[in-house]
Amino acid sequence: MDIMETIKDQIESNRVILYMKGSPNQPQCGFSARTVQALMGCGQKFAYVDVLSNPEIRANLPAYGNWPTFPQLWVDGELIGGCDIVCDMDATGELKEVVVGEGGSEA
């Protein structure tokens, strides 16, 4: 499977996936840490990919999503954005709505 197919498969196989530097327990940059904190506040499980230990994904995901930086949050196959967008959405309550999805906790 080529790297673009791998990325597509990851995004399609995980309702909520975060491409970040490090892991949720040990973020390797402040932007990833802030994004994880906002996501964890939603109370939903999410998948993640550490782009530091996956250099092919780190090199190719910006072209896949047409977004140059990390972290990148994807929900339901759609790119939500990076740290600033996620944190802004968290502040307004919109992030939780998007992450929890339709049907609330039953989703």
N, C-alpha and C positions, 0 to 999 in steps of 0.2 A: 504494500500500500504506500503510495507516495505521501509526502508530508501534508499536502493540501487536502488529500482524502482523509488523512488521520485527523486533521483539525476539524474538518466537516463532520466526521463521525463523532468526535468528542462533543461538539456543539449540539448535534442532533440527539445524542444519547443521554445528555444531561440537561434537565429542565433549567437548572441554574448552574452556571460554571464561571469561575473566576480564573483568569490567566494573571498570575501575579509573580512577584519576586519573593521567593521563599515559600513558606507554608503558613496556614492560618495561625498555627501555634508559634511560629518563628518567622514573621515577615522580615524580609531583608531590605526593605526601604520604607520610609515614612508614608509614602502614598499607598503602598500595599497595606500597611498597618491600619491606616484610616479607613480604607475601603473594607477590609475584613471586619473592623469594628462596627461599621454601619450595617454590613450584611448580617453579622451575628445578632445584631439588635432586632432583626426581623424574625428571629426564632425559627428559621427554616434551615434544613440541611442544604448544603451546596457542595458541588465538586470544585476542585481546583487543580491547576497545572502550574508547577514551579517552572517558569521560563528560564531561570538560571541553570537548572539541571537538564533542560531540554532546549539546547541551542538551536536546533532546526526549527522548532516551534517559535522560539524567540525571533528568529530571522524571518520567518514566513507569515506569521499571524498578522503583522501590520498590513501586509498586502492583501491578505484574505478579507480582513474587516475594514480596510481603508481607514485604519486608526493607527497613528504612529507610535503611541506610547503604551506603557504598562503602568498599572493594571488595566485589564479589560474585563468588564462584566457582561456576560451574555445570558439572556433569559428567553426561554421559548424560541431559541434559534436566532434571536435578534440582539445585535450589539446595543447595550444600554449606554455604555461610555466608560470613562475613566474615573479617577478619584474625585475630581471636582464635581462632575455630574452626579455620581453616586452620593456624595456627601450632601449636595444640594437637595437631591430627591429625598434623602433620609430626613433632612431638616423639615421638609414640608409634609412628610408622611407618605409621599408618593412611592418611595422605594419599597416600603412594606406591602403596599397594594400590589405592586408589580411582582414582587418576589413570592408573596403568598398566592397570588393568582386568583382566578375566578373560583368561587365556591369556598373561599376562605380556607380554614384548616382542613376541610374535607378534600381539598385538591390533591 
